[in-house]
Amino acid sequence: MSQRIILIQFIHKPHYEMKTVSNMTDLLSLRGCGEESFGQLKRNIYKYTACGAWVSEDELGVTLGSIVEGVDEGTETHSLTYPFTIDQFQDALQSVEDEADEIWKATHGCEDCNMVSDFHEGLHAVNPECKTCKGEGMIF
């Protein structure tokens, strides 16, 4: 099983107790993904999320978001101020993934999808039944 699948299972099937995150050390430990530094967390969040989410930190907490490639759109930013629970962190990360997926589907259809985008004039939305892109859309 690849690391990507393991991380996604962790995001979608929480198996941890409600634990409080009071600092970065707590976050790294409670995620249970083997990260030992903020740099590793940042890399894993980007690499193992479908949307390539980003995370930033400051003394007050963390912020999560994502930029959707090919369009001038990004997700909402989700700021969590210490203390927060690991559930709140995972929920914020899932919200970023869901919103990025929605933006992608609304803007990255191929010409054969034949669906007008509500986000950007001149772009197509993804048609999940499109035979050309197989409902995956296209990368600009």
C-alpha positions as CSV (number, residue, x, y, z in Angstrom):
1,M,0.0,0.0,0.0
2,S,1.5,3.3,-1.0
3,Q,2.0,6.3,1.4
4,R,-0.6,8.2,-0.5
5,I,-3.3,5.6,0.2
6,I,-2.2,5.4,3.9
7,L,-2.5,9.1,4.4
8,I,-5.8,9.3,2.6
9,Q,-7.2,6.5,4.8
10,F,-6.0,8.5,7.9
11,I,-7.8,11.6,6.6
12,H,-11.1,9.8,5.8
13,K,-11.2,7.2,8.6
14,P,-10.1,8.8,11.8
15,H,-9.1,6.2,14.4
16,Y,-7.7,8.6,17.0
17,E,-9.2,10.0,20.1
18,M,-10.1,13.7,20.5
19,K,-6.7,15.1,21.4
20,T,-5.7,18.7,21.8
21,V,-3.0,20.3,19.6
22,S,-1.3,23.1,21.6
23,N,1.8,23.5,19.4
24,M,3.6,22.1,16.3
25,T,5.1,19.2,18.3
26,D,1.6,18.1,19.3
27,L,0.4,18.3,15.7
28,L,3.3,16.2,14.4
29,S,2.7,13.6,17.0
30,L,-1.1,13.4,16.9
31,R,-1.2,13.1,13.1
32,G,0.6,9.8,13.4
33,C,2.2,10.1,10.0
34,G,5.8,9.9,11.2
35,E,6.6,13.6,10.6
36,E,9.4,15.0,12.8
37,S,9.5,18.6,11.5
38,F,7.2,21.2,10.1
39,G,9.1,20.8,6.8
40,Q,8.1,17.2,6.6
41,L,4.5,18.0,7.5
42,K,4.4,20.7,4.8
43,R,5.9,18.3,2.2
44,N,3.5,15.4,3.1
45,I,0.4,17.7,3.1
46,Y,1.4,18.9,-0.4
47,K,2.5,15.5,-1.8
48,Y,-0.2,13.3,-0.4
49,T,-3.3,15.4,-1.0
50,A,-5.0,15.3,-4.4
51,C,-5.1,19.1,-4.5
52,G,-1.5,19.7,-3.4
53,A,-2.7,21.6,-0.3
54,W,-0.3,23.9,1.5
55,V,0.1,24.6,5.2
56,S,1.8,27.5,7.0
57,E,2.5,28.1,10.6
58,D,3.1,30.9,13.0
59,E,3.2,31.3,16.7
60,L,-0.6,31.3,16.9
61,G,-1.4,28.2,14.9
62,V,-1.6,26.8,11.4
63,T,-3.3,27.8,8.1
64,L,-4.3,25.4,5.3
65,G,-5.4,26.1,1.7
66,S,-4.8,25.1,-1.9
67,I,-4.3,26.8,-5.3
68,V,-6.0,25.1,-8.2
69,E,-3.6,24.9,-11.2
70,G,-4.7,26.4,-14.5
71,V,-7.1,28.9,-13.1
72,D,-6.8,32.0,-10.8
73,E,-8.7,30.3,-8.1
74,G,-7.8,29.0,-4.7
75,T,-9.7,27.5,-1.8
76,E,-10.7,29.3,1.3
77,T,-7.9,29.5,3.8
78,H,-8.6,27.6,7.0
79,S,-6.8,29.0,10.1
80,L,-6.6,27.1,13.3
81,T,-5.5,28.9,16.4
82,Y,-3.8,26.9,19.2
83,P,-5.3,25.0,21.0
84,F,-7.4,23.0,18.5
85,T,-8.1,19.3,18.2
86,I,-6.6,16.9,15.7
87,D,-10.1,16.4,14.4
88,Q,-10.4,20.1,13.6
89,F,-7.1,19.9,11.7
90,Q,-8.2,16.9,9.7
91,D,-11.6,18.5,9.0
92,A,-10.0,21.7,7.7
93,L,-7.7,19.6,5.5
94,Q,-10.7,17.7,4.1
95,S,-12.5,20.9,3.5
96,V,-9.6,22.2,1.4
97,E,-9.5,18.9,-0.6
98,D,-13.3,19.1,-1.2
99,E,-13.3,22.7,-2.3
100,A,-10.3,22.2,-4.6
101,D,-12.1,19.3,-6.2
102,E,-15.2,21.4,-6.7
103,I,-13.2,24.2,-8.4
104,W,-11.3,21.6,-10.5
105,K,-14.5,20.0,-11.7
106,A,-16.1,23.4,-12.5
107,T,-13.1,24.6,-14.6
108,H,-11.1,21.7,-16.1
109,G,-13.5,20.0,-18.5
110,C,-12.2,19.1,-21.9
111,E,-14.0,20.6,-25.0
112,D,-15.9,17.3,-25.4
113,C,-17.3,17.6,-21.9
114,N,-19.7,20.2,-23.4
115,M,-20.5,21.8,-20.0
116,V,-20.1,25.6,-19.4
117,S,-18.1,26.6,-16.4
118,D,-19.9,28.8,-13.8
119,F,-16.5,29.9,-12.5
120,H,-14.8,31.2,-15.6
121,E,-16.1,32.4,-19.0
122,G,-14.6,30.3,-21.8
123,L,-13.8,27.2,-19.6
124,H,-15.7,24.0,-19.5
125,A,-16.9,22.1,-16.4
126,V,-16.0,18.4,-16.1
127,N,-18.7,16.1,-17.4
128,P,-18.3,12.9,-15.3
129,E,-19.7,10.9,-18.3
130,C,-17.3,12.4,-20.9
131,K,-15.8,9.6,-23.0
132,T,-12.8,11.8,-24.1
133,C,-11.4,12.6,-20.6
134,K,-13.3,9.9,-18.8
135,G,-14.7,12.4,-16.3
136,E,-11.2,13.4,-15.1
137,G,-11.0,16.8,-16.9
138,M,-7.7,18.1,-18.2
139,I,-4.6,19.9,-17.0
140,F,-4.0,23.3,-18.6
